Amino acid sequence: MCLWQRWSDCGPLQQLTCLSLKRGPERCGTVRRRQAGTMGTSIFLCLFVLLLTGGSPAGCAGGGSSSSRGAAATAEKPVLLSSIADAEAFIDGAEVVVIGFFQEPESPEASQFRLAAGRIPEVPFGLSSSPEVLAHYGVGGSTVTIFRRVDNDRRDLDLDSKDIDAEKLIRFVRMNELRLVTEYNPVTAVGVMQSSLQLHLLLITDKMSPKHPERMRKFRAAAELFKGKILFILLDSNLKSNEQTVSFFKLKKSQLPALALFHSPDEEQDVLTLDEVSVERVQDFCNRFLQRMQKKEDKPKEKNEEL
């Protein structure tokens, strides 16, 4: 199924992504969704990011000097996971973790995996060559898997018979590392759209504001309450590339911060402008939306019962 189809067939998030990439209806439909574990989408999207930024964004193809790359590559090695218990504890230990499953831990693919691990120090990396662990997670050969707590989901990248290097591994991780609160940008867009969570809540706010740290603290606290139900997303209104997204929700900068909540399957959406972010207001806004969605689901059932 296409990630982006005809503009008229796309839901709000698909259109938002096209807008964030400065792509309109005339260019919607050029990106294809592939099975989790392939690099086609990530490479294509990163090319767009490079065109937008004129360089390498964080998480895409990695910028910086060769000396900084060399220093990063010497970071601590991935954690060795020798048993299923080790792997389970490792996955439970962070919002996002990456595990490389390799039958041959000294293979070229494993070496590239270690290089990628050194370049993303804030994401825990583990490595296992245990047949028991590989069988438990249903992987074979050389596979890199990212595990996410926010939607209790995983994404696999099969390295067998593919020209995969550290740069492409980094892109795979950056595009799929959804967190309790994920910042929306062209790099994370695909991961957001492929999430199993169909409800998305955007906090549209200026990251440069002195109030931003406190807003994020409260927004994150609210996200804890809806973990596994709603994907919480931060959208920085201070970025010029996000101006069309703000306009998409018919908002002006003078009305920010604001919350925008939508249900991707039926395009149901709601917007709430805020004086300030509070856990209670976010919680109330989400609960009212969920209740409204529940009533819509119950109506067809009531009609069927009457018949």
C-alpha positions in Angstrom: 0.0 0.0 0.0 1.3 3.5 -0.8 2.5 5.7 1.9 1.4 8.6 -0.1 -1.3 8.1 -2.8 -3.3 10.7 -4.6 -3.5 14.0 -2.6 -7.3 13.6 -2.3 -6.9 10.1 -0.8 -4.3 11.1 1.8 -5.2 11.6 5.4 -4.1 14.7 7.4 -0.8 13.2 8.5 0.2 12.1 5.0 -0.7 15.6 3.7 1.2 17.1 6.6 4.3 15.1 5.7 4.1 16.2 2.1 3.7 19.8 3.2 6.7 19.5 5.6 8.7 18.3 2.7 7.4 21.3 0.7 5.6 18.8 -1.6 2.1 19.6 -2.7 -0.7 17.6 -4.5 1.3 17.6 -7.7 4.1 15.5 -6.1 2.1 13.4 -3.7 2.3 9.8 -4.7 5.9 9.4 -5.5 7.0 7.7 -2.3 6.2 4.1 -1.8 5.9 2.2 1.4 8.0 -0.9 1.7 7.9 -3.6 4.3 9.5 -2.8 7.6 13.1 -3.7 7.3 13.9 -2.2 3.9 15.8 0.9 3.3 14.0 2.3 0.3 11.7 4.7 2.1 14.4 6.0 4.4 16.9 6.7 1.7 14.3 8.4 -0.4 13.1 10.6 2.4 16.6 11.5 3.5 17.3 12.7 0.0 14.4 15.1 0.4 15.8 16.3 3.7 19.2 16.9 2.2 17.5 19.0 -0.5 15.6 21.0 2.1 18.6 21.6 4.5 21.5 21.7 2.0 23.3 19.3 4.3 23.0 16.3 6.5 20.3 16.6 9.2 20.6 14.9 12.6 19.9 11.2 12.0 20.3 11.3 8.3 23.7 10.5 6.8 25.4 12.2 9.8 27.1 15.5 9.5 30.3 16.6 11.2 34.0 16.4 10.6 35.9 13.2 10.1 37.6 13.7 13.4 34.3 13.9 15.3 33.1 10.8 13.5 36.2 8.9 14.5 35.8 9.9 18.1 32.1 8.9 18.1 32.9 5.5 16.5 35.1 4.7 19.5 32.2 4.9 21.9 31.4 1.8 24.0 30.5 -1.3 22.2 26.9 -2.7 22.1 25.8 -4.6 25.2 26.2 -8.4 24.7 22.9 -10.2 25.2 23.6 -13.8 25.8 20.1 -15.0 26.8 16.4 -14.2 26.4 16.3 -12.8 29.9 19.1 -10.4 29.0 17.4 -9.3 25.9 14.0 -8.8 27.6 15.6 -6.7 30.4 17.5 -4.7 27.8 14.3 -3.9 25.9 12.5 -2.9 29.1 15.3 -0.6 30.1 14.6 2.3 27.7 12.0 4.0 25.5 13.8 2.9 22.4 16.5 0.3 22.0 18.3 -1.3 19.0 19.4 -4.9 18.9 21.6 -6.5 16.3 21.0 -10.2 15.8 24.0 -11.8 14.1 24.8 -15.5 13.6 28.4 -14.4 13.0 29.2 -11.6 15.5 32.4 -10.7 13.7 30.8 -10.4 10.3 31.1 -7.2 8.1 27.5 -6.4 8.9 28.1 -6.7 12.6 31.1 -4.4 12.2 28.9 -1.7 10.5 26.4 -2.2 13.3 29.1 -1.4 15.9 30.1 1.7 14.0 26.4 2.9 13.9 26.1 2.3 17.6 29.1 4.5 18.3 27.5 7.3 16.3 24.2 7.3 18.2 25.3 7.2 21.9 21.9 8.3 23.3 20.2 5.1 21.9 21.0 1.8 23.7 22.4 -0.8 21.3 22.6 -4.5 22.1 24.0 -7.4 20.2 23.2 -11.1 20.3 24.5 -14.1 18.5 22.6 -16.6 20.7 20.6 -19.1 18.6 18.0 -19.2 21.4 17.6 -15.4 21.4 17.4 -15.2 17.6 14.7 -17.9 17.5 12.8 -16.2 20.3 12.5 -13.0 18.3 11.9 -14.8 15.0 15.0 -13.5 13.2 17.7 -15.2 11.3 20.9 -14.4 9.7 21.8 -10.7 10.2 18.9 -8.5 11.4 18.8 -5.1 13.2 15.6 -4.5 15.2 14.4 -1.3 16.9 12.1 -1.9 19.8 9.7 1.0 20.9 7.9 1.3 24.2 5.6 4.1 23.1 3.5 1.9 20.8 4.8 -1.5 21.9 6.1 -2.1 18.4 9.2 -3.1 16.5 10.8 -2.5 13.1 13.2 -5.0 11.5 15.9 -4.4 9.0 17.2 -7.5 7.2 20.9 -7.1 6.4 21.3 -10.3 4.4 22.2 -9.7 0.7 21.9 -6.0 1.1 24.5 -3.2 0.7 24.0 -1.8 4.2 26.6 0.3 5.9 26.7 2.3 9.1 25.2 5.4 7.5 22.1 3.5 6.3 21.7 1.8 9.7 21.8 5.3 11.4 19.0 6.5 9.0 16.9 3.4 9.8 17.2 4.1 13.6 16.6 7.8 13.3 13.4 7.4 11.2 11.9 4.8 13.5 13.0 5.9 17.0 9.5 7.0 18.2 9.5 8.1 21.8 7.0 9.0 24.5 7.1 12.4 22.8 8.5 12.4 19.3 9.5 15.6 17.5 7.9 15.8 14.1 10.3 16.4 11.2 11.0 14.9 7.7 13.2 12.3 9.3 10.7 11.0 11.9 7.7 11.4 9.6 7.7 7.8 8.2 8.1 6.3 11.6 5.2 8.4 12.9 3.0 7.3 9.9 3.8 3.7 10.2 3.1 3.5 13.9 0.3 1.2 15.0 -1.2 4.1 17.0 -3.9 5.8 14.9 -4.5 8.7 17.3 -1.9 11.5 17.1 -1.7 14.5 19.4 0.5 17.4 18.3 1.8 20.1 20.7 2.4 23.0 18.4 4.8 25.4 20.2 7.9 27.5 19.9 10.9 25.5 21.2 12.8 28.8 21.6 10.4 30.0 24.2 11.7 30.2 27.8 8.6 28.3 28.8 9.4 25.4 26.5 11.1 23.1 29.1 8.2 23.4 31.5 5.7 22.8 28.7 7.5 19.7 27.6 7.7 18.4 31.1 3.9 18.6 31.4 3.3 17.3 27.9 5.5 14.3 28.6 3.7 13.7 31.9 0.4 13.6 30.0 1.9 11.3 27.4 2.5 8.8 30.2 -1.2 8.6 30.8 -2.0 7.7 27.2 0.9 5.4 26.5 -0.2 2.8 23.9 -3.3 4.8 23.0 -2.1 8.1 21.6 1.1 9.1 19.9 2.3 12.4 21.3 4.2 14.6 18.9 6.0 17.9 19.3 6.0 20.3 16.4 8.2 23.4 16.6 6.4 26.4 15.3 9.6 28.4 15.2 10.8 26.4 12.1 9.9 27.9 8.8 9.5 24.4 7.4 6.6 23.9 9.8 4.6 27.0 8.9 2.4 25.2 6.4 1.6 22.6 9.1 0.5 25.3 11.5 -1.7 26.7 8.7 -3.1 23.3 7.9 -4.8 23.3 11.3 -6.0 26.9 10.6 -3.8 28.3 13.4 -1.9 31.5 13.7 1.3 32.0 15.6 -0.5 34.3 17.9 -2.8 31.4 18.9 0.1 29.2 20.0 0.8 27.0 21.9 -2.0 24.7 20.7 -3.0 21.1 20.7 -4.1 19.3 17.5 -5.5 15.8 17.8 -6.6 13.6 14.9 -7.6 10.1 14.1 -5.9 9.0 10.9 -8.4 6.4 9.6 -11.4 8.8 9.4 -9.6 12.1 9.5 -11.5 13.2 12.7 -9.6 16.0 14.3 -9.9 18.7 16.9 -7.8 21.8 17.9 -7.4 23.4 21.3 -5.5 26.7 21.8 -3.9 27.1 25.2 -2.7 29.9 27.5 -0.3 27.4 28.9 0.2 23.6 28.8 -1.0 21.6 31.8 -1.4 17.9 32.4 -5.0 18.4 33.3 -5.9 20.3 30.1 -4.1 17.8 27.9 -5.8 14.9 29.7 -9.2 16.4 29.4 -8.8 17.2 25.7 -7.7 13.7 24.9 -10.5 12.1 27.0 -13.2 14.1 25.4 -11.9 13.2 22.0 -11.7 9.5 22.9 -15.3 9.6 24.3 -16.5 11.2 21.0 -14.8 8.5 19.0 -16.3 5.8 21.2 -19.8 7.2 20.6 -19.2 7.1 16.9 -18.2 3.5 17.1 -21.2 2.6 19.3 -23.8 4.1 16.9 -23.6 1.4 14.2 -23.8 -1.3 16.8 -27.0 0.2 18.2 -28.5 0.3 14.8 -27.6 -3.3 14.1 -29.2 -4.3 17.4 -32.4 -2.5 16.5 -32.6 -4.4 13.2 
